[in-house]
């Protein structure tokens, strides 16, 4: 994936959907959005992009988790 500066919400969401279950608690079923964002950052950005609490990846993680919990793609 491109650097975090050029990664679109769509690209981030696609990656997060593919890795969502790796961050789902086996007991509660809840998605750990923090670990999802941090893994995306290491895998696809510079590993420090999401230190900025306003980085779009934080909002994308919440949206992806909510859609998955609602049974939406």
N, C-alpha and C positions, 0 to 999 in steps of 0.2 A: 504494500500500500504506500501511497505517497506520504510525505511528511505531514505532521499534524497541522501545519499551516494550510496545506492544500486539501486535507481530507474533508470530504463533504459529510454532512449529516447522514446521507444515504450510505456512504461507504462505511462510516463508523457503525451505523445501525446494522448493516449486513454482517460485519465482523462480529458484533455483539450477539446477534441472533444465532450465529453459528457456534458460539462459545457459551451461550447462556446456561446450559445445563451443568457446565463445569462449576458454576457459581451458585447453584441452587442447593439450599440446605436439605439434606436427605430426610430430616425429621419434620421440619416445618413447611418445607416447600418454598420458602421465601428466597428470593434472589438477593445475593450480597452484591449490591450495585458498586460498592467501593472496590471490591476485589475485581469485579468485571472491568471497571474503568482503569484500574491500575494495570491489569493484564493487557488491555488494549494499548495503553500508553507504552508499555515495554515492547510489545510485539509490533506496533505499527507507527509509533511516534518516536520521540526522543527520550522517553523514560522520565521526562520532567514536565511535559506539556500540561499535564493535568494537576500540577501543583497550583495552578491558577484555578481557584474555585469557580470562576466564571467560564471555564472552558466548556464548549458545547457538548463534550463527551459525557459530562455529568447528567445533563438533561436527557441526552439520548439514552443513557442507561436506564433511567427511570421510565422513559416512554417504552423502551423495548420490554422491560420487565412487566410493566402494566399491561401491555398488549398481549404478552405471552400468558399472563395470569387470566386474562379475559378470553383466551382461546383464539386470539387474532394473530395473523401472520406478522 
